[in-house]
Structures are given as C-alpha cells and as structure tokens.
C-alpha cells in the first residue's frame, strides 16, 4: 500500500475531474448513473399518439378495418366472413336480383353494387349508424331468428322522389330536423319488402328461408336483435339512380346463420348436389359383403329380479313356446321377420315365413 501511495499521489487521480473522487472511478461512475441525464436507468414516457397506437385506436376517423395492438387481439374473436365462402355467392346473387327488381319497382335505371362484406360486433354497428335512418327488423322464419336492414336518409328521399314523379337529373330535396312522414315510411316499406323477397330468392338455392318484415324503427336502441357483444355480418349495398341514390346495410347475426353454417362452408353452390359414382359403387359393394349378426328369438318373458337373483343350478325356466311356434329374427333391436325353426343336415335352421317388417324397411331407408 505504501508503494502504491508513493506511485499515485493524491493529485494524480484528478480530484477535479468529472466522475472521479477519493473512492476511484467506481463511485464516480455510480454518481454518473444517479444523474438524471444518464442513459442507464432513465425511463421513457409514451406520448398519447404512441399509447393510441399500442391500444389499436385510430383517431384519424378514416374508418379503416385494419387494426393493430390490443384492439386487434380483441377483434380477433370475430369470425371472418371469409370462412363462409357461400356468403359472397349469395350476396352477389342478391345484387343481381335487386337490380332487376328495383328497376321494375321504380321504372328507372337502377344500379346496385356490393361495397363490402365485413364482420362487426352488433353494439359497434348500432353506434355507427348514421342518423336519420329507417331500420327494418325482419324475421327469418326457418332459421327462427332476426336480421336488420338499414336504409339511409339519402336513399329514403331518393326513393320517395322517384316514386312520386320527381324530375330526373336532379338531386332529391332533403328536409332535415323532422321525422319521416307516413307516406315516406310506406314507400320505404314497399321497397324493403322487395329487397326481402330478393333475399329469399338469393338463399333459395342454398336453403329455403322466408324473410318477413317485423317492424320499422328510427331509433337504433329499439332495433336491438342481439347482444352488443355478439358477432354479425354486415353487407353494404350501394343503390344508384342516375344522380340520386343511397345505401342499404344488411346485418345478419351469426346466431341467425348458425343453422345453415355447414351449407355456407361449401366452396360452390352445387357442392351439395355433387355425386361420386365410383365411391357409391365401392360403398354398395362393401355393404353387400358386410357381416351382420342376426339373432333368432324363440320366446321372451319378464320375471321378477328377486327370482333371477335366487336362481340355483338345476332350476327350470318354462318358456311359452311350442315346437310349432314361430321364431323372431332380429338385427340388434330391429325385428326383421318371423320364421319356423327346423333342422338342415346337422345344423339348426330357421325358414322365413313372413316378408321384411316395416321397421326393418324404415331402418334401411334411413341408411340411404
């Protein structure tokens, strides 16, 4: 230590130097770490834009469907309509049917186009409906559930203008701040009935479904047909009549489509009618060579359980059958036919005395 002190006098360590003191560089380094301007332990605070980006909330108002962050994780629970390929075919057929039907309904040049198909939560959709609008609640009879059809104000005034003889090439006059009149509601209701009839025809090749109008609402709170967190399919349709037109939005909860979900999973419309003759021939061959166990029942009777438990070796159980009684042939629990017991060569045999029973024919038909 004396030798180290003689080689390193107190002034040699640089008492005035930054980050050093009498304890050497270690204490000075620690002093540097404690400094607020150091890079070692300083915490970075996120600003509001970075927090919104992390959570996945877009405040720009562009309404894009692409989400990131926690919002994307939450929305990942929604079932994408792309998993139901038949939906695009059904709604494309609906567009073509509506184009013809609305041209006949309005006697005008009507163009219907499909904007997009998306998945959305029912509560989010109710909060996003642009008011004023007319909301039509309709019932899918065979599916035993409801759907929602929204007609925006532009299309309402355009339809009223067209049906009441408005001039072509002029935009429909809009009067804001007043409720819809009885005439406007009746005319829009007629148009909605035409759309629901076309929707029935669009689903007809897939599954017969009847859509009936239940009621018309102008307040979204009174058009609640599902829980706010339930997933639904939103179809946006654009209707153009020269310089006039508007939007129709069709909302179908997934609970409504659940009974026909297997059919919606098909890749094309005729998939359920496709037949594979090779597989049918192979299946028929295998069925003809399948081994089936057949039981010959001579008699059945019911006895108390106490008697069965008290049975001993040598006890005799009397049957209600004679040598001429018919024997019933069964395959499992299904009776096939009845026959008479006899002997053929060295084996006991049963000769069928009656045709195949209706229960057996019905069971075979179920297999087909």
LOKEVO-297395 format. One line per field, with one value per atom (N, C-alpha, C): residue number from 1; x, y, z; atom name. Coordinates in steps of 0.2 Angstrom, whole numbers. Example, Ala and Ser with C-alpha at 12.3 -4.5 7.8 and 13.67 -1.06 7.14 Angstrom:
2
seq [1 1 1 2 2 2]
X [66 62 66 64 68 64]
Y [-28 -22 -16 -11 -5 0]
Z [39 39 39 35 36 39]
atom [N CA C N CA C]
// end
This chain:
368
seq [1 1 1 2 2 2 3 3 3 4 4 4 5 5 5 6 6 6 7 7 7 8 8 8 9 9 9 10 10 10 11 11 11 12 12 12 13 13 13 14 14 14 15 15 15 16 16 16 17 17 17 18 18 18 19 19 19 20 20 20 21 21 21 22 22 22 23 23 23 24 24 24 25 25 25 26 26 26 27 27 27 28 28 28 29 29 29 30 30 30 31 31 31 32 32 32 33 33 33 34 34 34 35 35 35 36 36 36 37 37 37 38 38 38 39 39 39 40 40 40 41 41 41 42 42 42 43 43 43 44 44 44 45 45 45 46 46 46 47 47 47 48 48 48 49 49 49 50 50 50 51 51 51 52 52 52 53 53 53 54 54 54 55 55 55 56 56 56 57 57 57 58 58 58 59 59 59 60 60 60 61 61 61 62 62 62 63 63 63 64 64 64 65 65 65 66 66 66 67 67 67 68 68 68 69 69 69 70 70 70 71 71 71 72 72 72 73 73 73 74 74 74 75 75 75 76 76 76 77 77 77 78 78 78 79 79 79 80 80 80 81 81 81 82 82 82 83 83 83 84 84 84 85 85 85 86 86 86 87 87 87 88 88 88 89 89 89 90 90 90 91 91 91 92 92 92 93 93 93 94 94 94 95 95 95 96 96 96 97 97 97 98 98 98 99 99 99 100 100 100 101 101 101 102 102 102 103 103 103 104 104 104 105 105 105 106 106 106 107 107 107 108 108 108 109 109 109 110 110 110 111 111 111 112 112 112 113 113 113 114 114 114 115 115 115 116 116 116 117 117 117 118 118 118 119 119 119 120 120 120 121 121 121 122 122 122 123 123 123 124 124 124 125 125 125 126 126 126 127 127 127 128 128 128 129 129 129 130 130 130 131 131 131 132 132 132 133 133 133 134 134 134 135 135 135 136 136 136 137 137 137 138 138 138 139 139 139 140 140 140 141 141 141 142 142 142 143 143 143 144 144 144 145 145 145 146 146 146 147 147 147 148 148 148 149 149 149 150 150 150 151 151 151 152 152 152 153 153 153 154 154 154 155 155 155 156 156 156 157 157 157 158 158 158 159 159 159 160 160 160 161 161 161 162 162 162 163 163 163 164 164 164 165 165 165 166 166 166 167 167 167 168 168 168 169 169 169 170 170 170 171 171 171 172 172 172 173 173 173 174 174 174 175 175 175 176 176 176 177 177 177 178 178 178 179 179 179 180 180 180 181 181 181 182 182 182 183 183 183 184 184 184 185 185 185 186 186 186 187 187 187 188 188 188 189 189 189 190 190 190 191 191 191 192 192 192 193 193 193 194 194 194 195 195 195 196 196 196 197 197 197 198 198 198 199 199 199 200 200 200 201 201 201 202 202 202 203 203 203 204 204 204 205 205 205 206 206 206 207 207 207 208 208 208 209 209 209 210 210 210 211 211 211 212 212 212 213 213 213 214 214 214 215 215 215 216 216 216 217 217 217 218 218 218 219 219 219 220 220 220 221 221 221 222 222 222 223 223 223 224 224 224 225 225 225 226 226 226 227 227 227 228 228 228 229 229 229 230 230 230 231 231 231 232 232 232 233 233 233 234 234 234 235 235 235 236 236 236 237 237 237 238 238 238 239 239 239 240 240 240 241 241 241 242 242 242 243 243 243 244 244 244 245 245 245 246 246 246 247 247 247 248 248 248 249 249 249 250 250 250 251 251 251 252 252 252 253 253 253 254 254 254 255 255 255 256 256 256 257 257 257 258 258 258 259 259 259 260 260 260 261 261 261 262 262 262 263 263 263 264 264 264 265 265 265 266 266 266 267 267 267 268 268 268 269 269 269 270 270 270 271 271 271 272 272 272 273 273 273 274 274 274 275 275 275 276 276 276 277 277 277 278 278 278 279 279 279 280 280 280 281 281 281 282 282 282 283 283 283 284 284 284 285 285 285 286 286 286 287 287 287 288 288 288 289 289 289 290 290 290 291 291 291 292 292 292 293 293 293 294 294 294 295 295 295 296 296 296 297 297 297 298 298 298 299 299 299 300 300 300 301 301 301 302 302 302 303 303 303 304 304 304 305 305 305 306 306 306 307 307 307 308 308 308 309 309 309 310 310 310 311 311 311 312 312 312 313 313 313 314 314 314 315 315 315 316 316 316 317 317 317 318 318 318 319 319 319 320 320 320 321 321 321 322 322 322 323 323 323 324 324 324 325 325 325 326 326 326 327 327 327 328 328 328 329 329 329 330 330 330 331 331 331 332 332 332 333 333 333 334 334 334 335 335 335 336 336 336 337 337 337 338 338 338 339 339 339 340 340 340 341 341 341 342 342 342 343 343 343 344 344 344 345 345 345 346 346 346 347 347 347 348 348 348 349 349 349 350 350 350 351 351 351 352 352 352 353 353 353 354 354 354 355 355 355 356 356 356 357 357 357 358 358 358 359 359 359 360 360 360 361 361 361 362 362 362 363 363 363 364 364 364 365 365 365 366 366 366 367 367 367 368 368 368]
X [4 0 4 10 14 18 19 22 17 11 5 4 4 3 9 15 20 20 17 17 11 6 -1 -2 1 -1 -8 -10 -17 -19 -15 -17 -17 -14 -13 -20 -25 -31 -36 -34 -38 -44 -43 -48 -54 -52 -57 -60 -58 -61 -68 -72 -79 -79 -83 -85 -79 -75 -70 -70 -68 -67 -62 -62 -57 -58 -64 -65 -64 -61 -59 -65 -64 -69 -76 -76 -82 -88 -86 -91 -93 -88 -89 -94 -93 -97 -104 -105 -111 -115 -110 -113 -116 -112 -115 -122 -122 -129 -134 -133 -138 -140 -136 -138 -144 -148 -155 -153 -148 -146 -143 -142 -139 -143 -140 -144 -146 -143 -143 -150 -153 -159 -165 -164 -169 -175 -181 -187 -190 -192 -195 -203 -206 -213 -216 -222 -225 -230 -230 -235 -242 -247 -253 -254 -251 -251 -248 -243 -240 -244 -248 -252 -258 -261 -267 -264 -258 -256 -255 -253 -252 -259 -264 -270 -274 -272 -275 -281 -282 -287 -284 -288 -286 -291 -288 -292 -293 -290 -290 -297 -301 -308 -308 -303 -304 -308 -309 -314 -311 -304 -301 -303 -303 -304 -298 -292 -286 -284 -284 -282 -276 -272 -266 -267 -262 -262 -267 -269 -274 -280 -282 -289 -289 -284 -283 -284 -281 -282 -289 -293 -300 -304 -303 -307 -306 -300 -299 -304 -308 -313 -319 -319 -324 -323 -328 -327 -327 -322 -322 -327 -330 -335 -331 -325 -321 -321 -323 -323 -330 -334 -341 -341 -338 -337 -344 -349 -355 -359 -357 -360 -359 -353 -351 -356 -357 -361 -368 -370 -377 -378 -374 -375 -374 -369 -368 -375 -378 -384 -390 -389 -394 -393 -387 -386 -389 -388 -391 -399 -402 -409 -412 -408 -411 -411 -406 -405 -411 -413 -419 -426 -426 -432 -433 -428 -429 -430 -427 -429 -437 -439 -447 -451 -448 -451 -452 -446 -446 -447 -447 -447 -441 -436 -430 -424 -418 -412 -409 -409 -406 -400 -395 -388 -387 -386 -385 -378 -374 -367 -366 -361 -359 -353 -353 -347 -343 -345 -340 -344 -341 -344 -339 -341 -337 -340 -336 -338 -338 -343 -343 -347 -346 -350 -356 -362 -368 -369 -366 -366 -362 -356 -352 -356 -360 -364 -369 -373 -378 -376 -369 -366 -364 -363 -360 -366 -372 -377 -378 -377 -378 -386 -388 -395 -396 -402 -408 -408 -411 -411 -418 -420 -425 -422 -423 -421 -427 -426 -431 -429 -433 -431 -435 -432 -435 -434 -438 -438 -436 -431 -430 -434 -439 -444 -441 -438 -435 -429 -425 -420 -421 -428 -430 -426 -424 -420 -422 -418 -420 -413 -415 -410 -412 -407 -408 -406 -410 -409 -410 -404 -404 -404 -409 -409 -408 -402 -400 -405 -404 -409 -408 -402 -401 -406 -406 -410 -417 -419 -426 -429 -425 -428 -428 -423 -422 -428 -429 -435 -442 -443 -449 -449 -444 -444 -445 -442 -443 -450 -453 -460 -465 -464 -469 -468 -464 -463 -458 -453 -448 -444 -441 -438 -431 -430 -423 -417 -412 -406 -405 -410 -410 -409 -405 -405 -411 -412 -418 -418 -423 -423 -424 -419 -419 -421 -425 -428 -426 -420 -418 -422 -421 -424 -431 -434 -441 -442 -446 -447 -450 -449 -452 -459 -462 -470 -472 -479 -482 -481 -481 -481 -473 -468 -462 -460 -463 -462 -466 -471 -475 -471 -469 -465 -458 -455 -449 -450 -456 -458 -459 -462 -463 -456 -452 -445 -442 -442 -439 -442 -449 -452 -449 -448 -445 -438 -434 -427 -427 -432 -433 -435 -439 -441 -435 -431 -425 -420 -420 -415 -417 -424 -427 -424 -425 -423 -416 -412 -404 -402 -406 -404 -408 -412 -417 -413 -408 -404 -399 -398 -394 -398 -404 -408 -414 -420 -426 -427 -427 -428 -433 -438 -443 -442 -441 -440 -446 -448 -454 -453 -455 -454 -458 -454 -457 -459 -455 -457 -452 -453 -449 -447 -441 -439 -434 -434 -430 -425 -425 -421 -417 -410 -407 -408 -409 -410 -416 -421 -427 -426 -420 -419 -414 -414 -409 -411 -408 -410 -405 -399 -394 -391 -386 -382 -377 -375 -370 -363 -361 -355 -355 -361 -362 -360 -357 -354 -359 -358 -363 -360 -363 -360 -364 -360 -363 -361 -367 -366 -369 -364 -366 -367 -373 -375 -376 -374 -375 -380 -385 -390 -390 -389 -388 -394 -397 -402 -401 -396 -394 -390 -393 -389 -392 -396 -399 -397 -398 -396 -394 -392 -390 -388 -388 -385 -390 -390 -393 -388 -389 -385 -389 -386 -390 -385 -388 -385 -388 -384 -386 -382 -384 -380 -378 -373 -370 -375 -379 -384 -389 -391 -396 -393 -387 -384 -382 -382 -379 -382 -389 -392 -390 -388 -386 -378 -375 -367 -364 -366 -362 -363 -369 -370 -366 -365 -361 -354 -352 -345 -343 -348 -347 -343 -339 -335 -338 -344 -348 -355 -360 -367 -369 -366 -368 -365 -361 -357 -361 -367 -371 -375 -375 -378 -373 -366 -361 -362 -360 -361 -354 -352 -346 -348 -349 -351 -346 -340 -335 -336 -337 -337 -344 -349 -356 -355 -352 -351 -347 -342 -337 -341 -345 -349 -354 -358 -363 -360 -354 -350 -348 -346 -344 -350 -356 -362 -364 -364 -366 -362 -356 -351 -350 -354 -354 -357 -353 -356 -361 -367 -372 -374 -374 -376 -384 -387 -394 -396 -400 -402 -409 -410 -416 -419 -425 -428 -434 -433 -439 -445 -443 -448 -444 -448 -446 -451 -449 -454 -450 -454 -452 -453 -448 -448 -446 -448 -445 -438 -434 -427 -425 -430 -428 -428 -432 -432 -425 -423 -417 -411 -411 -406 -406 -411 -412 -411 -410 -409 -403 -404 -399 -398 -392 -391 -396 -399 -404 -411 -412 -419 -421 -427 -430 -434 -433 -437 -441 -448 -453 -454 -454 -455 -462 -465 -472 -471 -468 -467 -468 -470 -471 -466 -466 -462 -464 -471 -473 -473 -471 -471 -466 -467 -463 -457 -452 -446 -445 -443 -442 -435 -433 -426 -425 -420 -418 -411 -410 -404 -403 -400 -399 -406 -409 -416 -421 -419 -424 -426 -433 -436 -436 -433 -433 -439 -440 -445 -446 -451 -453 -452 -450 -449 -450 -449 -451 -444 -443 -437 -437 -431 -431 -423 -422 -415 -413 -407 -405 -398 -398 -391 -390 -384 -383 -383 -387 -387 -394 -395 -402 -403 -409 -410 -417 -418 -424 -427 -433 -435 -440 -439 -443 -450 -455 -462 -465 -462 -465 -461 -463 -459 -455 -451 -447 -452 -451 -455 -455 -460 -459 -454 -453 -447 -440 -439 -433 -432 -438 -438 -436 -439 -438 -431 -428 -421 -416 -418 -414 -414 -420 -421 -417 -417 -413 -405 -403 -396 -395 -400 -399 -399]
Y [-6 0 6 6 12 13 8 8 11 9 11 19 21 28 32 29 34 34 29 30 34 34 38 43 49 54 56 60 61 66 70 74 71 65 61 58 57 55 60 66 71 73 76 77 81 86 90 87 81 78 75 75 73 65 63 56 53 56 53 57 53 55 51 52 48 41 38 31 28 32 30 31 27 28 25 20 16 21 25 29 35 37 42 39 33 30 30 28 27 34 39 46 48 45 47 43 37 33 37 40 43 49 52 58 57 62 62 62 64 64 58 53 47 43 38 34 27 26 19 17 21 19 24 29 34 30 32 29 34 31 34 34 40 41 41 37 37 43 46 51 48 52 50 46 48 45 38 37 30 26 29 25 22 27 25 20 20 15 9 9 2 -1 3 0 -1 1 0 5 10 15 20 21 26 32 37 44 48 45 49 49 45 45 42 38 35 29 26 20 14 14 8 2 -4 -10 -14 -12 -14 -12 -16 -14 -17 -14 -16 -16 -19 -18 -23 -20 -24 -24 -19 -19 -25 -26 -32 -38 -39 -45 -46 -41 -41 -43 -40 -41 -48 -51 -57 -63 -61 -66 -66 -61 -61 -66 -70 -74 -71 -72 -68 -72 -67 -70 -74 -73 -77 -85 -86 -93 -96 -92 -94 -92 -96 -94 -93 -97 -96 -89 -86 -79 -74 -74 -70 -72 -78 -80 -78 -79 -77 -70 -66 -59 -56 -59 -57 -59 -64 -66 -61 -59 -54 -47 -45 -39 -39 -45 -46 -46 -49 -49 -42 -39 -32 -27 -28 -23 -24 -30 -31 -29 -31 -29 -22 -18 -11 -7 -10 -6 -7 -13 -14 -10 -9 -6 2 5 12 14 10 11 16 15 20 15 18 15 14 9 7 3 5 1 -1 -7 -10 -13 -11 -13 -15 -20 -23 -19 -15 -12 -16 -19 -24 -28 -34 -38 -38 -37 -37 -40 -42 -44 -38 -38 -32 -35 -32 -33 -29 -32 -29 -22 -21 -15 -10 -11 -6 -4 -9 -6 -2 -3 2 9 9 15 19 15 18 20 19 20 28 30 37 39 44 46 52 54 49 43 38 32 28 24 19 12 9 2 -3 -8 -13 -19 -21 -28 -33 -38 -44 -50 -55 -62 -67 -71 -77 -83 -85 -89 -96 -99 -106 -106 -100 -100 -98 -96 -94 -88 -83 -78 -71 -66 -59 -57 -52 -48 -41 -37 -29 -27 -22 -19 -11 -8 0 3 8 12 19 22 29 34 40 46 48 47 49 44 38 33 34 36 37 42 48 54 52 49 47 43 38 33 37 41 45 49 53 57 53 47 44 41 38 35 40 46 52 56 54 58 63 63 68 69 74 75 71 69 65 70 68 73 78 78 82 79 81 78 78 73 74 79 82 88 84 87 84 89 87 92 89 91 89 91 88 90 88 84 82 74 71 64 62 56 54 53 55 55 48 48 41 39 44 42 40 43 41 34 33 26 21 22 17 15 20 19 15 17 14 7 6 -1 -6 -3 -7 -9 -4 -6 -11 -11 -16 -23 -23 -29 -32 -28 -30 -33 -30 -32 -39 -39 -46 -51 -50 -55 -57 -53 -55 -58 -57 -60 -67 -68 -75 -79 -76 -79 -81 -76 -77 -83 -85 -90 -97 -96 -102 -108 -107 -112 -116 -112 -114 -118 -114 -117 -112 -115 -111 -107 -101 -96 -91 -90 -84 -78 -72 -66 -62 -61 -57 -50 -45 -38 -38 -37 -37 -30 -25 -18 -13 -7 -2 3 5 9 14 20 26 27 23 24 17 17 11 7 11 7 2 4 0 -6 -6 -11 -16 -17 -22 -29 -33 -40 -45 -42 -47 -43 -47 -43 -39 -34 -29 -33 -38 -41 -47 -48 -54 -52 -56 -55 -55 -52 -51 -50 -51 -50 -44 -39 -33 -32 -31 -31 -24 -20 -14 -14 -11 -11 -4 -2 5 5 9 9 16 16 22 23 29 30 37 37 42 47 53 57 56 51 50 43 42 35 36 30 30 23 21 15 11 4 -1 -5 -6 -10 -16 -22 -28 -31 -32 -35 -42 -47 -54 -56 -57 -60 -67 -69 -76 -81 -79 -84 -85 -81 -82 -87 -86 -91 -97 -98 -104 -111 -111 -117 -119 -115 -116 -115 -115 -114 -119 -126 -131 -130 -127 -126 -119 -115 -109 -110 -116 -118 -121 -122 -125 -120 -123 -119 -116 -120 -118 -120 -117 -118 -125 -129 -136 -141 -139 -144 -149 -147 -152 -157 -155 -160 -164 -163 -167 -175 -179 -186 -189 -194 -198 -205 -207 -213 -219 -217 -223 -224 -219 -220 -224 -222 -225 -233 -234 -241 -245 -242 -245 -246 -241 -242 -247 -248 -253 -260 -261 -267 -269 -264 -266 -267 -264 -265 -272 -275 -281 -287 -285 -290 -289 -285 -283 -289 -291 -296 -293 -296 -294 -299 -298 -303 -303 -309 -310 -315 -313 -317 -320 -326 -330 -330 -327 -327 -331 -336 -341 -338 -335 -333 -328 -323 -318 -318 -317 -316 -312 -309 -305 -308 -308 -312 -307 -307 -303 -303 -298 -298 -302 -303 -307 -314 -316 -323 -325 -320 -321 -321 -317 -317 -324 -327 -333 -339 -339 -345 -349 -355 -360 -365 -368 -373 -379 -380 -385 -383 -376 -373 -373 -374 -374 -368 -365 -359 -361 -361 -363 -357 -359 -355 -356 -350 -350 -351 -357 -358 -366 -368 -375 -376 -383 -384 -381 -379 -376 -368 -365 -358 -355 -349 -345 -342 -341 -338 -331 -326 -319 -318 -316 -314 -307 -305 -298 -296 -290 -287 -282 -283 -278 -278 -272 -271 -270 -271 -271 -277 -279 -285 -285 -291 -292 -296 -302 -306 -312 -316 -322 -328 -333 -340 -346 -352 -358 -362 -364 -367 -375 -377 -384 -386 -391 -394 -395 -393 -394 -397 -404 -408 -408 -406 -406 -399 -395 -388 -386 -382 -380 -374 -373 -368 -365 -359 -355 -354 -356 -354 -348 -343 -337 -338 -336 -337 -330 -324 -318 -313 -308 -303 -299 -295 -290 -285 -284 -280 -272 -268 -261 -257 -260 -257 -258 -264 -265 -261 -260 -256 -249 -247 -240 -238 -243 -243 -243 -247 -247 -240 -238 -231 -226 -226 -221 -221 -227 -228 -225 -225 -222 -215]
Z [0 0 0 4 4 -3 -6 -13 -18 -17 -22 -20 -14 -12 -15 -15 -17 -25 -28 -36 -38 -34 -36 -30 -31 -26 -26 -21 -21 -27 -30 -35 -42 -42 -49 -51 -47 -49 -52 -51 -54 -50 -44 -40 -43 -47 -51 -57 -59 -65 -64 -69 -69 -68 -63 -62 -58 -54 -50 -43 -38 -31 -28 -21 -17 -17 -20 -20 -27 -31 -38 -43 -48 -54 -52 -47 -46 -43 -38 -35 -40 -44 -49 -54 -56 -61 -58 -52 -49 -48 -47 -47 -53 -59 -65 -67 -64 -65 -62 -56 -52 -55 -60 -63 -67 -67 -71 -79 -81 -88 -90 -86 -88 -92 -96 -101 -98 -92 -89 -87 -82 -79 -80 -85 -87 -90 -88 -91 -96 -101 -107 -106 -106 -106 -113 -114 -120 -121 -127 -128 -130 -131 -132 -139 -144 -150 -150 -146 -145 -141 -136 -132 -137 -141 -145 -150 -153 -157 -154 -148 -144 -143 -141 -140 -146 -152 -158 -160 -157 -158 -163 -168 -173 -173 -171 -170 -177 -182 -188 -192 -190 -192 -199 -202 -209 -209 -203 -203 -206 -206 -209 -205 -208 -204 -201 -204 -201 -194 -189 -183 -180 -176 -173 -165 -162 -155 -151 -145 -141 -144 -148 -152 -157 -160 -165 -161 -155 -151 -149 -147 -145 -151 -157 -163 -166 -164 -167 -165 -160 -158 -163 -167 -173 -178 -180 -186 -192 -196 -203 -208 -212 -216 -222 -222 -227 -226 -220 -218 -220 -223 -225 -233 -237 -244 -248 -246 -249 -248 -243 -242 -248 -251 -257 -263 -264 -269 -268 -262 -260 -261 -259 -259 -266 -270 -277 -281 -279 -282 -280 -274 -271 -275 -277 -281 -287 -291 -297 -297 -292 -291 -290 -285 -283 -289 -293 -299 -304 -305 -309 -305 -299 -295 -294 -292 -291 -297 -303 -309 -311 -310 -311 -305 -299 -294 -295 -298 -298 -306 -310 -318 -319 -316 -318 -318 -321 -322 -315 -312 -305 -306 -303 -302 -295 -294 -287 -287 -282 -281 -274 -274 -267 -265 -260 -257 -254 -248 -245 -240 -238 -233 -227 -221 -215 -209 -204 -198 -193 -189 -184 -178 -172 -166 -167 -164 -165 -162 -156 -152 -156 -159 -163 -169 -172 -178 -176 -170 -168 -167 -164 -163 -169 -174 -180 -186 -184 -189 -190 -196 -197 -197 -192 -192 -196 -198 -198 -203 -201 -205 -203 -207 -205 -205 -199 -198 -198 -202 -203 -200 -195 -192 -195 -198 -201 -198 -199 -196 -201 -200 -204 -201 -205 -202 -201 -206 -205 -200 -200 -195 -188 -187 -181 -177 -181 -178 -183 -181 -184 -188 -192 -195 -195 -198 -198 -204 -207 -213 -212 -214 -213 -219 -220 -226 -224 -227 -225 -228 -226 -227 -235 -238 -245 -249 -248 -252 -250 -244 -242 -247 -247 -251 -258 -260 -267 -270 -266 -267 -267 -262 -262 -268 -270 -276 -282 -283 -289 -290 -284 -284 -285 -283 -283 -290 -294 -301 -301 -297 -297 -303 -305 -311 -311 -317 -317 -318 -316 -316 -311 -306 -300 -294 -289 -283 -279 -275 -271 -265 -264 -259 -252 -247 -241 -236 -231 -226 -219 -216 -210 -204 -199 -192 -192 -196 -195 -195 -192 -193 -200 -201 -208 -208 -213 -214 -215 -214 -216 -223 -228 -235 -236 -233 -234 -231 -225 -222 -226 -229 -233 -239 -242 -248 -247 -242 -240 -238 -234 -233 -239 -244 -250 -253 -253 -256 -252 -245 -241 -242 -243 -245 -251 -256 -262 -261 -257 -255 -251 -247 -243 -247 -252 -257 -261 -263 -267 -262 -256 -251 -250 -250 -250 -256 -262 -268 -269 -266 -266 -261 -256 -251 -254 -259 -260 -263 -267 -269 -264 -259 -253 -248 -246 -241 -241 -241 -241 -235 -235 -230 -232 -228 -229 -224 -227 -223 -223 -217 -216 -212 -214 -211 -204 -199 -192 -190 -191 -189 -192 -192 -194 -188 -187 -181 -184 -180 -182 -177 -171 -165 -165 -166 -165 -159 -153 -147 -147 -151 -152 -157 -160 -165 -163 -157 -154 -155 -159 -160 -158 -155 -152 -147 -143 -138 -141 -137 -140 -142 -138 -140 -145 -147 -152 -159 -163 -169 -174 -180 -185 -192 -197 -204 -207 -209 -211 -219 -223 -230 -232 -235 -238 -245 -247 -254 -256 -262 -265 -270 -270 -275 -278 -285 -289 -294 -294 -299 -302 -307 -310 -305 -304 -299 -292 -291 -284 -282 -276 -273 -266 -263 -256 -255 -248 -246 -242 -243 -239 -235 -229 -225 -222 -223 -221 -216 -210 -204 -202 -202 -201 -195 -189 -183 -185 -182 -184 -181 -175 -172 -177 -182 -187 -192 -194 -199 -197 -190 -187 -190 -190 -193 -200 -204 -211 -212 -206 -206 -211 -210 -214 -222 -224 -231 -233 -228 -230 -231 -228 -228 -235 -239 -246 -250 -255 -259 -265 -267 -273 -272 -276 -275 -276 -280 -282 -278 -273 -269 -266 -264 -260 -265 -272 -276 -280 -278 -282 -280 -285 -283 -286 -282 -284 -285 -292 -294 -292 -292 -290 -283 -278 -271 -270 -273 -272 -274 -279 -281 -276 -274 -269 -262 -260 -254 -255 -261 -261 -261 -264 -264 -257 -253 -246 -242 -243 -239 -241 -247 -248 -245 -244 -241 -233 -230 -223 -219 -214 -210 -204 -204 -199 -194 -188 -183 -183 -184 -183 -178 -173 -168 -169 -167 -168 -161 -159 -153 -153 -148 -148 -143 -138 -133 -128 -126 -121 -115 -109 -104 -98 -94 -89 -82 -78 -72 -66 -60 -55 -54 -52 -51 -45 -40 -35 -37 -41 -44 -47 -51 -55 -50 -45 -40 -36 -35 -31 -35 -42 -46 -44 -44 -42 -48 -48 -53 -53 -58 -58 -59 -58 -58 -66 -67 -74 -75 -81 -83 -89 -88 -93 -98 -104 -110 -113 -115 -118 -125 -127 -134 -135 -141 -143 -149 -151 -157 -163 -163 -169 -169 -163 -163 -168 -170 -174 -171 -174 -171 -174 -170 -172 -174 -180 -182 -180 -177 -175 -177 -179 -180 -175 -170 -164 -161 -161 -158 -163 -170 -175 -177 -177 -179 -187 -189 -197 -200 -197 -200 -195 -196 -192 -196 -193 -197 -192 -195 -192 -191 -185 -183 -185 -188 -190 -190 -194 -195 -202 -204 -211 -210 -212 -211 -204 -202 -195 -191 -194 -191 -190 -185 -183 -188 -191 -196 -195 -198 -197 -204 -206 -213 -212 -216 -216 -218 -214 -216 -217 -217 -217 -221 -224 -228 -222 -225 -221 -217 -211 -207 -209 -208 -210 -206 -199 -195 -199 -201 -205 -211 -215 -221 -220 -214 -212 -210 -207 -205 -211 -216 -222 -225 -226 -229 -226 -219 -216 -218 -219 -221 -228 -232 -239 -239]
atom [N CA C N CA C N CA C N CA C N CA C N CA C N CA C N CA C N CA C N CA C N CA C N CA C N CA C N CA C N CA C N CA C N CA C N CA C N CA C N CA C N CA C N CA C N CA C N CA C N CA C N CA C N CA C N CA C N CA C N CA C N CA C N CA C N CA C N CA C N CA C N CA C N CA C N CA C N CA C N CA C N CA C N CA C N CA C N CA C N CA C N CA C N CA C N CA C N CA C N CA C N CA C N CA C N CA C N CA C N CA C N CA C N CA C N CA C N CA C N CA C N CA C N CA C N CA C N CA C N CA C N CA C N CA C N CA C N CA C N CA C N CA C N CA C N CA C N CA C N CA C N CA C N CA C N CA C N CA C N CA C N CA C N CA C N CA C N CA C N CA C N CA C N CA C N CA C N CA C N CA C N CA C N CA C N CA C N CA C N CA C N CA C N CA C N CA C N CA C N CA C N CA C N CA C N CA C N CA C N CA C N CA C N CA C N CA C N CA C N CA C N CA C N CA C N CA C N CA C N CA C N CA C N CA C N CA C N CA C N CA C N CA C N CA C N CA C N CA C N CA C N CA C N CA C N CA C N CA C N CA C N CA C N CA C N CA C N CA C N CA C N CA C N CA C N CA C N CA C N CA C N CA C N CA C N CA C N CA C N CA C N CA C N CA C N CA C N CA C N CA C N CA C N CA C N CA C N CA C N CA C N CA C N CA C N CA C N CA C N CA C N CA C N CA C N CA C N CA C N CA C N CA C N CA C N CA C N CA C N CA C N CA C N CA C N CA C N CA C N CA C N CA C N CA C N CA C N CA C N CA C N CA C N CA C N CA C N CA C N CA C N CA C N CA C N CA C N CA C N CA C N CA C N CA C N CA C N CA C N CA C N CA C N CA C N CA C N CA C N CA C N CA C N CA C N CA C N CA C N CA C N CA C N CA C N CA C N CA C N CA C N CA C N CA C N CA C N CA C N CA C N CA C N CA C N CA C N CA C N CA C N CA C N CA C N CA C N CA C N CA C N CA C N CA C N CA C N CA C N CA C N CA C N CA C N CA C N CA C N CA C N CA C N CA C N CA C N CA C N CA C N CA C N CA C N CA C N CA C N CA C N CA C N CA C N CA C N CA C N CA C N CA C N CA C N CA C N CA C N CA C N CA C N CA C N CA C N CA C N CA C N CA C N CA C N CA C N CA C N CA C N CA C N CA C N CA C N CA C N CA C N CA C N CA C N CA C N CA C N CA C N CA C N CA C N CA C N CA C N CA C N CA C N CA C N CA C N CA C N CA C N CA C N CA C N CA C N CA C N CA C N CA C N CA C N CA C N CA C N CA C N CA C N CA C N CA C N CA C N CA C N CA C N CA C N CA C N CA C N CA C N CA C N CA C N CA C N CA C N CA C N CA C N CA C N CA C N CA C N CA C N CA C N CA C N CA C N CA C N CA C N CA C N CA C N CA C N CA C N CA C N CA C N CA C N CA C N CA C N CA C N CA C N CA C N CA C N CA C N CA C N CA C N CA C N CA C N CA C N CA C N CA C N CA C N CA C N CA C N CA C N CA C N CA C N CA C N CA C N CA C N CA C N CA C N CA C N CA C N CA C N CA C N CA C N CA C N CA C N CA C N CA C N CA C N CA C N CA C N CA C N CA C N CA C N CA C]
// end
